[in-house]
Every structure is written in C-alpha cells, then in structure tokens.
Amino acid sequence: MAETDNPDAPIVAPRIARYGEGPEGKPARRERAHTASRPPRFYERWWEFLHDVRAEMRRVSWPTYHHVQNTTIITVIAVIFFAVYLFLVDQALSRLIIGLDWAIEKLARLLGLV
C-alpha cells in the first residue's frame, strides 16, 4: 500500500537535502572523512600550485616569432588608422560648431537681438 493510499497517514514535508549532501549519500561522506586526516600545510599547497603551473605551461601553444611580428604590425597600423580617423572627425565637428556659432551670431545681429 502506498503512502498516499492511507488517509490517516500524517502529512510530512519531503526532506530537503542539506548543503554537502549530494547523490553520494552519508556512507560515502563518512568514508571520505576517514581518508582526509589533516589539511595540507602551506608549503605543500605552494609546491602543488607550482607543479600545476609548470604542467599547465607545458601545454601552452606559444606563437612563433613571425606570428607575433605580424600581429604587432597589424595592431600598430590599426592604432594609427583610428587615431587619424578620430582626429579628422574631431576637427570636422569642431569646425561645424564654430560655423554654427558664427551663423547664429550673424543671424542675431541681423534681427537686432545683440
């Protein structure tokens, strides 16, 4: 007979798993607790970190000198292009604002507002 078939059965909320209780269950956690006797000391963690860094650096694919040279040239050309472009846009907008100021001043004098 299922629990829902008994009308006199108390209504119990489902058990919510606490933090750290995953699908492995308590026996696996208990076994894991026996294997970890003490936390690693500072120098052990430091040497493990250095070992991991060295292993990761071996897996890095370093660019060739020719590749670095080409990407540097492309970057310098792009920086020069955008610097010139922004300079020209800035000059054009500043001349436009000066021209508008001149035109508004002439119009105000013509209408006698100044």
Biopython code that builds the backbone (N, CA, C, O; Angstrom):
import numpy as np
from Bio.PDB.StructureBuilder import StructureBuilder

atoms = [
    (1, "MET", "N", (0.840, -1.169, 0.000)),
    (1, "MET", "CA", (0.000, 0.000, 0.000)),
    (1, "MET", "C", (0.890, 1.238, 0.000)),
    (1, "MET", "O", (1.832, 1.312, 0.790)),
    (2, "ALA", "N", (0.624, 2.184, -0.842)),
    (2, "ALA", "CA", (1.417, 3.411, -0.949)),
    (2, "ALA", "C", (1.040, 4.366, 0.175)),
    (2, "ALA", "O", (-0.014, 4.229, 0.797)),
    (3, "GLU", "N", (1.898, 5.314, 0.419)),
    (3, "GLU", "CA", (1.664, 6.270, 1.491)),
    (3, "GLU", "C", (0.435, 7.138, 1.219)),
    (3, "GLU", "O", (-0.247, 7.566, 2.150)),
    (4, "THR", "N", (0.165, 7.389, -0.029)),
    (4, "THR", "CA", (-0.985, 8.235, -0.359)),
    (4, "THR", "C", (-2.298, 7.482, -0.249)),
    (4, "THR", "O", (-3.364, 8.097, -0.252)),
    (5, "ASP", "N", (-2.238, 6.150, -0.150)),
    (5, "ASP", "CA", (-3.458, 5.361, -0.046)),
    (5, "ASP", "C", (-4.033, 5.383, 1.359)),
    (5, "ASP", "O", (-5.217, 5.094, 1.534)),
    (6, "ASN", "N", (-3.242, 5.713, 2.356)),
    (6, "ASN", "CA", (-3.703, 5.721, 3.737)),
    (6, "ASN", "C", (-4.184, 7.116, 4.092)),
    (6, "ASN", "O", (-3.373, 8.038, 4.175)),
    (7, "PRO", "N", (-5.487, 7.297, 4.303)),
    (7, "PRO", "CA", (-5.984, 8.634, 4.617)),
    (7, "PRO", "C", (-5.593, 9.107, 6.015)),
    (7, "PRO", "O", (-5.603, 10.307, 6.288)),
    (8, "ASP", "N", (-5.244, 8.164, 6.912)),
    (8, "ASP", "CA", (-4.883, 8.534, 8.281)),
    (8, "ASP", "C", (-3.397, 8.839, 8.436)),
    (8, "ASP", "O", (-2.958, 9.212, 9.524)),
    (9, "ALA", "N", (-2.627, 8.690, 7.383)),
    (9, "ALA", "CA", (-1.179, 8.926, 7.469)),
    (9, "ALA", "C", (-0.915, 10.419, 7.653)),
    (9, "ALA", "O", (-1.579, 11.253, 7.038)),
    (10, "PRO", "N", (0.072, 10.754, 8.519)),
    (10, "PRO", "CA", (0.372, 12.177, 8.721)),
    (10, "PRO", "C", (1.032, 12.773, 7.472)),
    (10, "PRO", "O", (1.752, 12.096, 6.738)),
    (11, "ILE", "N", (0.764, 14.035, 7.266)),
    (11, "ILE", "CA", (1.353, 14.723, 6.119)),
    (11, "ILE", "C", (2.729, 15.217, 6.545)),
    (11, "ILE", "O", (2.860, 16.010, 7.478)),
    (12, "VAL", "N", (3.752, 14.735, 5.846)),
    (12, "VAL", "CA", (5.129, 15.080, 6.178)),
    (12, "VAL", "C", (5.750, 15.748, 4.961)),
    (12, "VAL", "O", (5.615, 15.278, 3.831)),
    (13, "ALA", "N", (6.431, 16.851, 5.221)),
    (13, "ALA", "CA", (7.106, 17.542, 4.127)),
    (13, "ALA", "C", (8.285, 16.712, 3.652)),
    (13, "ALA", "O", (8.927, 16.041, 4.460)),
    (14, "PRO", "N", (8.581, 16.742, 2.372)),
    (14, "PRO", "CA", (9.734, 15.987, 1.886)),
    (14, "PRO", "C", (11.024, 16.534, 2.497)),
    (14, "PRO", "O", (11.153, 17.732, 2.748)),
    (15, "ARG", "N", (11.964, 15.638, 2.727)),
    (15, "ARG", "CA", (13.230, 16.006, 3.345)),
    (15, "ARG", "C", (14.076, 16.773, 2.333)),
    (15, "ARG", "O", (14.297, 16.315, 1.211)),
    (16, "ILE", "N", (14.543, 17.943, 2.748)),
    (16, "ILE", "CA", (15.378, 18.775, 1.884)),
    (16, "ILE", "C", (16.827, 18.462, 2.204)),
    (16, "ILE", "O", (17.241, 18.483, 3.363)),
    (17, "ALA", "N", (17.582, 18.175, 1.174)),
    (17, "ALA", "CA", (18.994, 17.847, 1.368)),
    (17, "ALA", "C", (19.748, 19.077, 1.838)),
    (17, "ALA", "O", (19.559, 20.173, 1.310)),
    (18, "ARG", "N", (20.593, 18.893, 2.820)),
    (18, "ARG", "CA", (21.411, 19.997, 3.319)),
    (18, "ARG", "C", (22.602, 20.189, 2.402)),
    (18, "ARG", "O", (22.890, 19.367, 1.532)),
    (19, "TYR", "N", (23.291, 21.312, 2.628)),
    (19, "TYR", "CA", (24.472, 21.610, 1.830)),
    (19, "TYR", "C", (25.504, 20.518, 2.023)),
    (19, "TYR", "O", (25.800, 20.134, 3.154)),
    (20, "GLY", "N", (26.048, 20.019, 0.945)),
    (20, "GLY", "CA", (27.061, 18.976, 1.016)),
    (20, "GLY", "C", (26.504, 17.575, 0.859)),
    (20, "GLY", "O", (27.267, 16.626, 0.679)),
    (21, "GLU", "N", (25.195, 17.427, 0.921)),
    (21, "GLU", "CA", (24.595, 16.111, 0.735)),
    (21, "GLU", "C", (24.213, 15.960, -0.722)),
    (21, "GLU", "O", (23.146, 16.403, -1.146)),
    (22, "GLY", "N", (25.062, 15.354, -1.458)),
    (22, "GLY", "CA", (24.794, 15.148, -2.872)),
    (22, "GLY", "C", (24.262, 13.758, -3.105)),
    (22, "GLY", "O", (23.750, 13.132, -2.176)),
    (23, "PRO", "N", (24.367, 13.259, -4.312)),
    (23, "PRO", "CA", (23.851, 11.930, -4.635)),
    (23, "PRO", "C", (24.669, 10.806, -4.011)),
    (23, "PRO", "O", (24.260, 9.646, -4.055)),
    (24, "GLU", "N", (25.811, 11.136, -3.436)),
    (24, "GLU", "CA", (26.658, 10.078, -2.906)),
    (24, "GLU", "C", (26.163, 9.530, -1.576)),
    (24, "GLU", "O", (26.395, 8.357, -1.284)),
    (25, "GLY", "N", (25.494, 10.330, -0.763)),
    (25, "GLY", "CA", (24.926, 9.856, 0.486)),
    (25, "GLY", "C", (25.914, 9.871, 1.626)),
    (25, "GLY", "O", (27.098, 10.157, 1.448)),
    (26, "LYS", "N", (25.389, 9.548, 2.833)),
    (26, "LYS", "CA", (26.205, 9.617, 4.040)),
    (26, "LYS", "C", (27.348, 8.607, 4.084)),
    (26, "LYS", "O", (28.434, 8.976, 4.531)),
    (27, "PRO", "N", (27.176, 7.349, 3.647)),
    (27, "PRO", "CA", (28.316, 6.421, 3.742)),
    (27, "PRO", "C", (29.543, 6.892, 2.968)),
    (27, "PRO", "O", (30.671, 6.721, 3.429)),
    (28, "ALA", "N", (29.329, 7.484, 1.795)),
    (28, "ALA", "CA", (30.467, 7.947, 1.012)),
    (28, "ALA", "C", (31.136, 9.129, 1.706)),
    (28, "ALA", "O", (32.362, 9.236, 1.701)),
    (29, "ARG", "N", (30.337, 10.020, 2.306)),
    (29, "ARG", "CA", (30.922, 11.144, 3.026)),
    (29, "ARG", "C", (31.687, 10.663, 4.250)),
    (29, "ARG", "O", (32.754, 11.191, 4.565)),
    (30, "ARG", "N", (31.147, 9.663, 4.941)),
    (30, "ARG", "CA", (31.815, 9.127, 6.113)),
    (30, "ARG", "C", (33.153, 8.511, 5.720)),
    (30, "ARG", "O", (34.153, 8.685, 6.417)),
    (31, "GLU", "N", (33.168, 7.788, 4.599)),
    (31, "GLU", "CA", (34.408, 7.175, 4.133)),
    (31, "GLU", "C", (35.412, 8.237, 3.708)),
    (31, "GLU", "O", (36.608, 8.105, 3.968)),
    (32, "ARG", "N", (34.929, 9.284, 3.059)),
    (32, "ARG", "CA", (35.801, 10.359, 2.630)),
    (32, "ARG", "C", (36.401, 11.084, 3.836)),
    (32, "ARG", "O", (37.543, 11.539, 3.775)),
    (33, "ALA", "N", (35.654, 11.195, 4.914)),
    (33, "ALA", "CA", (36.153, 11.869, 6.104)),
    (33, "ALA", "C", (37.297, 11.092, 6.744)),
    (33, "ALA", "O", (38.193, 11.695, 7.335)),
    (34, "HIS", "N", (37.284, 9.766, 6.639)),
    (34, "HIS", "CA", (38.364, 8.969, 7.223)),
    (34, "HIS", "C", (39.656, 9.074, 6.421)),
    (34, "HIS", "O", (40.747, 8.917, 6.968)),
    (35, "THR", "N", (39.531, 9.340, 5.127)),
    (35, "THR", "CA", (40.744, 9.413, 4.313)),
    (35, "THR", "C", (41.461, 10.748, 4.475)),
    (35, "THR", "O", (42.680, 10.812, 4.316)),
    (36, "ALA", "N", (40.729, 11.812, 4.788)),
    (36, "ALA", "CA", (41.353, 13.125, 4.947)),
    (36, "ALA", "C", (41.751, 13.295, 6.408)),
    (36, "ALA", "O", (40.914, 13.621, 7.250)),
    (37, "SER", "N", (43.019, 13.075, 6.707)),
    (37, "SER", "CA", (43.453, 13.132, 8.094)),
    (37, "SER", "C", (43.700, 14.563, 8.547)),
    (37, "SER", "O", (43.313, 14.933, 9.656)),
    (38, "ARG", "N", (44.343, 15.382, 7.702)),
    (38, "ARG", "CA", (44.623, 16.765, 8.070)),
    (38, "ARG", "C", (44.696, 17.592, 6.793)),
    (38, "ARG", "O", (45.002, 17.072, 5.720)),
    (39, "PRO", "N", (44.416, 18.873, 6.919)),
    (39, "PRO", "CA", (44.524, 19.710, 5.718)),
    (39, "PRO", "C", (45.984, 19.885, 5.337)),
    (39, "PRO", "O", (46.856, 19.846, 6.205)),
    (40, "PRO", "N", (46.265, 20.077, 4.050)),
    (40, "PRO", "CA", (47.655, 20.251, 3.625)),
    (40, "PRO", "C", (48.227, 21.555, 4.171)),
    (40, "PRO", "O", (47.516, 22.552, 4.297)),
    (41, "ARG", "N", (49.485, 21.536, 4.484)),
    (41, "ARG", "CA", (50.141, 22.717, 5.027)),
    (41, "ARG", "C", (50.468, 23.690, 3.908)),
    (41, "ARG", "O", (50.334, 23.395, 2.720)),
    (42, "PHE", "N", (50.903, 24.868, 4.346)),
    (42, "PHE", "CA", (51.136, 25.944, 3.373)),
    (42, "PHE", "C", (52.155, 25.542, 2.328)),
    (42, "PHE", "O", (51.905, 25.716, 1.135)),
    (43, "TYR", "N", (53.296, 25.011, 2.735)),
    (43, "TYR", "CA", (54.336, 24.689, 1.755)),
    (43, "TYR", "C", (53.910, 23.558, 0.832)),
    (43, "TYR", "O", (54.328, 23.510, -0.324)),
    (44, "GLU", "N", (53.073, 22.639, 1.337)),
    (44, "GLU", "CA", (52.576, 21.568, 0.461)),
    (44, "GLU", "C", (51.648, 22.145, -0.616)),
    (44, "GLU", "O", (51.711, 21.760, -1.784)),
    (45, "ARG", "N", (50.795, 23.069, -0.195)),
    (45, "ARG", "CA", (49.907, 23.699, -1.176)),
    (45, "ARG", "C", (50.715, 24.530, -2.164)),
    (45, "ARG", "O", (50.389, 24.550, -3.350)),
    (46, "TRP", "N", (51.761, 25.216, -1.707)),
    (46, "TRP", "CA", (52.597, 26.044, -2.565)),
    (46, "TRP", "C", (53.299, 25.196, -3.619)),
    (46, "TRP", "O", (53.308, 25.551, -4.798)),
    (47, "TRP", "N", (53.888, 24.076, -3.201)),
    (47, "TRP", "CA", (54.575, 23.210, -4.163)),
    (47, "TRP", "C", (53.588, 22.581, -5.145)),
    (47, "TRP", "O", (53.914, 22.389, -6.316)),
    (48, "GLU", "N", (52.380, 22.258, -4.670)),
    (48, "GLU", "CA", (51.372, 21.706, -5.571)),
    (48, "GLU", "C", (50.960, 22.761, -6.604)),
    (48, "GLU", "O", (50.769, 22.449, -7.779)),
    (49, "PHE", "N", (50.826, 24.005, -6.154)),
    (49, "PHE", "CA", (50.486, 25.091, -7.075)),
    (49, "PHE", "C", (51.575, 25.262, -8.131)),
    (49, "PHE", "O", (51.278, 25.374, -9.321)),
    (50, "LEU", "N", (52.837, 25.281, -7.695)),
    (50, "LEU", "CA", (53.933, 25.441, -8.652)),
    (50, "LEU", "C", (53.992, 24.263, -9.635)),
    (50, "LEU", "O", (54.266, 24.446, -10.821)),
    (51, "HIS", "N", (53.735, 23.074, -9.131)),
    (51, "HIS", "CA", (53.717, 21.893, -10.006)),
    (51, "HIS", "C", (52.610, 22.021, -11.051)),
    (51, "HIS", "O", (52.820, 21.712, -12.224)),
    (52, "ASP", "N", (51.426, 22.480, -10.619)),
    (52, "ASP", "CA", (50.314, 22.650, -11.550)),
    (52, "ASP", "C", (50.604, 23.739, -12.583)),
    (52, "ASP", "O", (50.245, 23.601, -13.752)),
    (53, "VAL", "N", (51.251, 24.817, -12.152)),
    (53, "VAL", "CA", (51.599, 25.897, -13.088)),
    (53, "VAL", "C", (52.577, 25.380, -14.137)),
    (53, "VAL", "O", (52.426, 25.649, -15.329)),
    (54, "ARG", "N", (53.566, 24.644, -13.686)),
    (54, "ARG", "CA", (54.557, 24.106, -14.627)),
    (54, "ARG", "C", (53.912, 23.149, -15.630)),
    (54, "ARG", "O", (54.225, 23.183, -16.820)),
    (55, "ALA", "N", (53.012, 22.300, -15.142)),
    (55, "ALA", "CA", (52.324, 21.373, -16.039)),
    (55, "ALA", "C", (51.446, 22.124, -17.037)),
    (55, "ALA", "O", (51.366, 21.749, -18.207)),
    (56, "GLU", "N", (50.794, 23.177, -16.574)),
    (56, "GLU", "CA", (49.941, 23.959, -17.484)),
    (56, "GLU", "C", (50.770, 24.707, -18.515)),
    (56, "GLU", "O", (50.362, 24.818, -19.672)),
    (57, "MET", "N", (51.927, 25.222, -18.115)),
    (57, "MET", "CA", (52.778, 25.952, -19.060)),
    (57, "MET", "C", (53.341, 25.034, -20.141)),
    (57, "MET", "O", (53.654, 25.492, -21.239)),
    (58, "ARG", "N", (53.470, 23.770, -19.847)),
    (58, "ARG", "CA", (53.926, 22.824, -20.879)),
    (58, "ARG", "C", (52.871, 22.628, -21.957)),
    (58, "ARG", "O", (53.196, 22.314, -23.103)),
    (59, "ARG", "N", (51.595, 22.815, -21.585)),
    (59, "ARG", "CA", (50.502, 22.603, -22.535)),
    (59, "ARG", "C", (50.199, 23.838, -23.379)),
    (59, "ARG", "O", (49.393, 23.764, -24.305)),
    (60, "VAL", "N", (50.825, 24.960, -23.079)),
    (60, "VAL", "CA", (50.564, 26.199, -23.808)),
    (60, "VAL", "C", (51.189, 26.114, -25.196)),
    (60, "VAL", "O", (52.324, 25.664, -25.356)),
    (61, "SER", "N", (50.426, 26.556, -26.199)),
    (61, "SER", "CA", (50.983, 26.613, -27.547)),
    (61, "SER", "C", (51.471, 28.043, -27.775)),
    (61, "SER", "O", (50.670, 28.961, -27.948)),
    (62, "TRP", "N", (52.773, 28.218, -27.773)),
    (62, "TRP", "CA", (53.376, 29.539, -27.888)),
    (62, "TRP", "C", (53.432, 29.962, -29.343)),
    (62, "TRP", "O", (53.723, 29.139, -30.211)),
    (63, "PRO", "N", (53.153, 31.250, -29.632)),
    (63, "PRO", "CA", (53.218, 31.723, -31.019)),
    (63, "PRO", "C", (54.663, 31.833, -31.485)),
    (63, "PRO", "O", (55.584, 32.005, -30.686)),
    (64, "THR", "N", (54.835, 31.729, -32.785)),
    (64, "THR", "CA", (56.173, 31.872, -33.358)),
    (64, "THR", "C", (56.537, 33.355, -33.454)),
    (64, "THR", "O", (55.678, 34.227, -33.326)),
    (65, "TYR", "N", (57.808, 33.620, -33.678)),
    (65, "TYR", "CA", (58.285, 34.997, -33.803)),
    (65, "TYR", "C", (57.606, 35.690, -34.979)),
    (65, "TYR", "O", (57.236, 36.860, -34.879)),
    (66, "HIS", "N", (57.439, 34.979, -36.091)),
    (66, "HIS", "CA", (56.816, 35.537, -37.281)),
    (66, "HIS", "C", (55.358, 35.921, -36.995)),
    (66, "HIS", "O", (54.899, 36.976, -37.433)),
    (67, "HIS", "N", (54.644, 35.084, -36.274)),
    (67, "HIS", "CA", (53.249, 35.353, -35.932)),
    (67, "HIS", "C", (53.141, 36.586, -35.024)),
    (67, "HIS", "O", (52.275, 37.434, -35.238)),
    (68, "VAL", "N", (53.997, 36.687, -34.034)),
    (68, "VAL", "CA", (53.991, 37.844, -33.138)),
    (68, "VAL", "C", (54.326, 39.120, -33.917)),
    (68, "VAL", "O", (53.718, 40.166, -33.691)),
    (69, "GLN", "N", (55.280, 39.031, -34.819)),
    (69, "GLN", "CA", (55.676, 40.194, -35.617)),
    (69, "GLN", "C", (54.509, 40.667, -36.487)),
    (69, "GLN", "O", (54.247, 41.866, -36.572)),
    (70, "ASN", "N", (53.813, 39.738, -37.127)),
    (70, "ASN", "CA", (52.688, 40.106, -37.987)),
    (70, "ASN", "C", (51.550, 40.736, -37.190)),
    (70, "ASN", "O", (51.002, 41.754, -37.610)),
    (71, "THR", "N", (51.190, 40.163, -36.067)),
    (71, "THR", "CA", (50.091, 40.722, -35.275)),
    (71, "THR", "C", (50.469, 42.076, -34.688)),
    (71, "THR", "O", (49.605, 42.939, -34.531)),
    (72, "THR", "N", (51.732, 42.278, -34.362)),
    (72, "THR", "CA", (52.171, 43.586, -33.862)),
    (72, "THR", "C", (52.051, 44.646, -34.946)),
    (72, "THR", "O", (51.592, 45.756, -34.677)),
    (73, "ILE", "N", (52.456, 44.318, -36.162)),
    (73, "ILE", "CA", (52.361, 45.260, -37.281)),
    (73, "ILE", "C", (50.901, 45.617, -37.556)),
    (73, "ILE", "O", (50.570, 46.784, -37.765)),
    (74, "ILE", "N", (50.042, 44.618, -37.554)),
    (74, "ILE", "CA", (48.610, 44.864, -37.783)),
    (74, "ILE", "C", (48.042, 45.767, -36.694)),
    (74, "ILE", "O", (47.244, 46.659, -36.984)),
    (75, "THR", "N", (48.443, 45.547, -35.450)),
    (75, "THR", "CA", (47.953, 46.370, -34.339)),
    (75, "THR", "C", (48.414, 47.810, -34.468)),
    (75, "THR", "O", (47.625, 48.731, -34.255)),
    (76, "VAL", "N", (49.674, 48.021, -34.811)),
    (76, "VAL", "CA", (50.199, 49.385, -34.959)),
    (76, "VAL", "C", (49.492, 50.106, -36.098)),
    (76, "VAL", "O", (49.162, 51.286, -35.972)),
    (77, "ILE", "N", (49.257, 49.418, -37.204)),
    (77, "ILE", "CA", (48.554, 50.026, -38.340)),
    (77, "ILE", "C", (47.123, 50.400, -37.944)),
    (77, "ILE", "O", (46.644, 51.477, -38.296)),
    (78, "ALA", "N", (46.447, 49.520, -37.220)),
    (78, "ALA", "CA", (45.073, 49.802, -36.789)),
    (78, "ALA", "C", (45.025, 50.996, -35.837)),
    (78, "ALA", "O", (44.120, 51.825, -35.932)),
    (79, "VAL", "N", (45.986, 51.090, -34.922)),
    (79, "VAL", "CA", (46.024, 52.225, -33.989)),
    (79, "VAL", "C", (46.252, 53.535, -34.745)),
    (79, "VAL", "O", (45.594, 54.536, -34.462)),
    (80, "ILE", "N", (47.169, 53.535, -35.690)),
    (80, "ILE", "CA", (47.435, 54.749, -36.474)),
    (80, "ILE", "C", (46.198, 55.145, -37.287)),
    (80, "ILE", "O", (45.847, 56.323, -37.346)),
    (81, "PHE", "N", (45.543, 54.174, -37.907)),
    (81, "PHE", "CA", (44.346, 54.455, -38.708)),
    (81, "PHE", "C", (43.260, 55.089, -37.852)),
    (81, "PHE", "O", (42.693, 56.113, -38.233)),
    (82, "PHE", "N", (42.961, 54.493, -36.696)),
    (82, "PHE", "CA", (41.896, 55.035, -35.854)),
    (82, "PHE", "C", (42.285, 56.373, -35.238)),
    (82, "PHE", "O", (41.411, 57.209, -35.008)),
    (83, "ALA", "N", (43.559, 56.603, -34.963)),
    (83, "ALA", "CA", (43.993, 57.906, -34.446)),
    (83, "ALA", "C", (43.759, 58.990, -35.490)),
    (83, "ALA", "O", (43.254, 60.066, -35.169)),
    (84, "VAL", "N", (44.120, 58.713, -36.728)),
    (84, "VAL", "CA", (43.917, 59.702, -37.807)),
    (84, "VAL", "C", (42.421, 59.919, -38.035)),
    (84, "VAL", "O", (41.979, 61.057, -38.191)),
    (85, "TYR", "N", (41.648, 58.849, -38.056)),
    (85, "TYR", "CA", (40.201, 58.948, -38.262)),
    (85, "TYR", "C", (39.551, 59.798, -37.167)),
    (85, "TYR", "O", (38.765, 60.696, -37.471)),
    (86, "LEU", "N", (39.866, 59.527, -35.910)),
    (86, "LEU", "CA", (39.272, 60.293, -34.823)),
    (86, "LEU", "C", (39.738, 61.741, -34.826)),
    (86, "LEU", "O", (38.968, 62.632, -34.467)),
    (87, "PHE", "N", (40.970, 61.994, -35.222)),
    (87, "PHE", "CA", (41.457, 63.371, -35.348)),
    (87, "PHE", "C", (40.646, 64.128, -36.394)),
    (87, "PHE", "O", (40.237, 65.266, -36.161)),
    (88, "LEU", "N", (40.412, 63.500, -37.547)),
    (88, "LEU", "CA", (39.654, 64.160, -38.610)),
    (88, "LEU", "C", (38.204, 64.394, -38.196)),
    (88, "LEU", "O", (37.654, 65.459, -38.479)),
    (89, "VAL", "N", (37.583, 63.443, -37.545)),
    (89, "VAL", "CA", (36.204, 63.620, -37.082)),
    (89, "VAL", "C", (36.139, 64.741, -36.058)),
    (89, "VAL", "O", (35.214, 65.553, -36.092)),
    (90, "ASP", "N", (37.111, 64.801, -35.143)),
    (90, "ASP", "CA", (37.146, 65.857, -34.138)),
    (90, "ASP", "C", (37.309, 67.225, -34.780)),
    (90, "ASP", "O", (36.634, 68.177, -34.390)),
    (91, "GLN", "N", (38.196, 67.331, -35.757)),
    (91, "GLN", "CA", (38.401, 68.609, -36.450)),
    (91, "GLN", "C", (37.136, 69.024, -37.197)),
    (91, "GLN", "O", (36.758, 70.196, -37.173)),
    (92, "ALA", "N", (36.481, 68.072, -37.858)),
    (92, "ALA", "CA", (35.264, 68.390, -38.613)),
    (92, "ALA", "C", (34.152, 68.867, -37.682)),
    (92, "ALA", "O", (33.465, 69.842, -37.988)),
    (93, "LEU", "N", (33.970, 68.191, -36.553)),
    (93, "LEU", "CA", (32.914, 68.592, -35.628)),
    (93, "LEU", "C", (33.216, 69.938, -34.980)),
    (93, "LEU", "O", (32.307, 70.742, -34.775)),
    (94, "SER", "N", (34.480, 70.192, -34.658)),
    (94, "SER", "CA", (34.819, 71.483, -34.055)),
    (94, "SER", "C", (34.608, 72.615, -35.057)),
    (94, "SER", "O", (34.132, 73.683, -34.673)),
    (95, "ARG", "N", (34.947, 72.413, -36.331)),
    (95, "ARG", "CA", (34.713, 73.439, -37.348)),
    (95, "ARG", "C", (33.213, 73.636, -37.587)),
    (95, "ARG", "O", (32.772, 74.755, -37.849)),
    (96, "LEU", "N", (32.436, 72.566, -37.501)),
    (96, "LEU", "CA", (30.986, 72.677, -37.647)),
    (96, "LEU", "C", (30.394, 73.511, -36.509)),
    (96, "LEU", "O", (29.539, 74.364, -36.743)),
    (97, "ILE", "N", (30.844, 73.266, -35.292)),
    (97, "ILE", "CA", (30.331, 74.027, -34.148)),
    (97, "ILE", "C", (30.736, 75.499, -34.251)),
    (97, "ILE", "O", (29.932, 76.385, -33.963)),
    (98, "ILE", "N", (31.977, 75.760, -34.661)),
    (98, "ILE", "CA", (32.421, 77.148, -34.849)),
    (98, "ILE", "C", (31.600, 77.821, -35.945)),
    (98, "ILE", "O", (31.222, 78.984, -35.799)),
    (99, "GLY", "N", (31.319, 77.119, -37.034)),
    (99, "GLY", "CA", (30.494, 77.662, -38.124)),
    (99, "GLY", "C", (29.079, 77.944, -37.669)),
    (99, "GLY", "O", (28.509, 78.974, -38.030)),
    (100, "LEU", "N", (28.496, 77.042, -36.875)),
    (100, "LEU", "CA", (27.148, 77.284, -36.365)),
    (100, "LEU", "C", (27.123, 78.485, -35.429)),
    (100, "LEU", "O", (26.182, 79.277, -35.460)),
    (101, "ASP", "N", (28.135, 78.622, -34.609)),
    (101, "ASP", "CA", (28.221, 79.771, -33.701)),
    (101, "ASP", "C", (28.305, 81.077, -34.500)),
    (101, "ASP", "O", (27.648, 82.060, -34.157)),
    (102, "TRP", "N", (29.103, 81.086, -35.551)),
    (102, "TRP", "CA", (29.243, 82.267, -36.415)),
    (102, "TRP", "C", (27.905, 82.597, -37.072)),
    (102, "TRP", "O", (27.506, 83.760, -37.125)),
    (103, "ALA", "N", (27.202, 81.554, -37.580)),
    (103, "ALA", "CA", (25.926, 81.783, -38.266)),
    (103, "ALA", "C", (24.871, 82.290, -37.294)),
    (103, "ALA", "O", (24.089, 83.170, -37.653)),
    (104, "ILE", "N", (24.824, 81.776, -36.106)),
    (104, "ILE", "CA", (23.836, 82.231, -35.124)),
    (104, "ILE", "C", (24.123, 83.672, -34.717)),
    (104, "ILE", "O", (23.200, 84.468, -34.549)),
    (105, "GLU", "N", (25.405, 84.008, -34.557)),
    (105, "GLU", "CA", (25.779, 85.379, -34.204)),
    (105, "GLU", "C", (25.370, 86.350, -35.313)),
    (105, "GLU", "O", (24.842, 87.421, -35.013)),
    (106, "LYS", "N", (25.599, 86.010, -36.585)),
    (106, "LYS", "CA", (25.229, 86.869, -37.709)),
    (106, "LYS", "C", (23.705, 87.039, -37.771)),
    (106, "LYS", "O", (23.207, 88.137, -38.023)),
    (107, "LEU", "N", (22.972, 85.944, -37.538)),
    (107, "LEU", "CA", (21.520, 85.998, -37.576)),
    (107, "LEU", "C", (20.992, 86.870, -36.443)),
    (107, "LEU", "O", (20.043, 87.630, -36.634)),
    (108, "ALA", "N", (21.601, 86.764, -35.271)),
    (108, "ALA", "CA", (21.153, 87.569, -34.135)),
    (108, "ALA", "C", (21.407, 89.043, -34.396)),
    (108, "ALA", "O", (20.578, 89.876, -34.029)),
    (109, "ARG", "N", (22.544, 89.398, -35.028)),
    (109, "ARG", "CA", (22.836, 90.804, -35.363)),
    (109, "ARG", "C", (21.865, 91.324, -36.426)),
    (109, "ARG", "O", (21.434, 92.476, -36.387)),
    (110, "LEU", "N", (21.529, 90.441, -37.381)),
    (110, "LEU", "CA", (20.603, 90.838, -38.436)),
    (110, "LEU", "C", (19.233, 91.146, -37.870)),
    (110, "LEU", "O", (18.571, 92.088, -38.306)),
    (111, "LEU", "N", (18.799, 90.341, -36.882)),
    (111, "LEU", "CA", (17.492, 90.545, -36.280)),
    (111, "LEU", "C", (17.501, 91.601, -35.190)),
    (111, "LEU", "O", (16.447, 91.998, -34.695)),
    (112, "GLY", "N", (18.702, 92.060, -34.812)),
    (112, "GLY", "CA", (18.812, 93.108, -33.807)),
    (112, "GLY", "C", (18.698, 92.584, -32.385)),
    (112, "GLY", "O", (18.328, 93.334, -31.482)),
    (113, "LEU", "N", (19.003, 91.334, -32.173)),
    (113, "LEU", "CA", (18.923, 90.770, -30.834)),
    (113, "LEU", "C", (20.180, 91.030, -30.021)),
    (113, "LEU", "O", (20.162, 90.874, -28.800)),
    (114, "VAL", "N", (21.255, 91.418, -30.659)),
    (114, "VAL", "CA", (22.502, 91.653, -29.937)),
    (114, "VAL", "C", (22.818, 93.124, -29.912)),
    (114, "VAL", "O", (23.835, 93.528, -29.347)),
]
sb = StructureBuilder()
sb.init_structure("model")
sb.init_model(0)
sb.init_chain("A")
sb.init_seg("    ")
for serial, (resi, resn, name, xyz) in enumerate(atoms, 1):
    if name == "N":
        sb.init_residue(resn, " ", resi, " ")
    sb.init_atom(name, np.array(xyz, "f"), 0.0, 1.0, " ", f" {name:<3s}", serial, name[0])
structure = sb.get_structure()
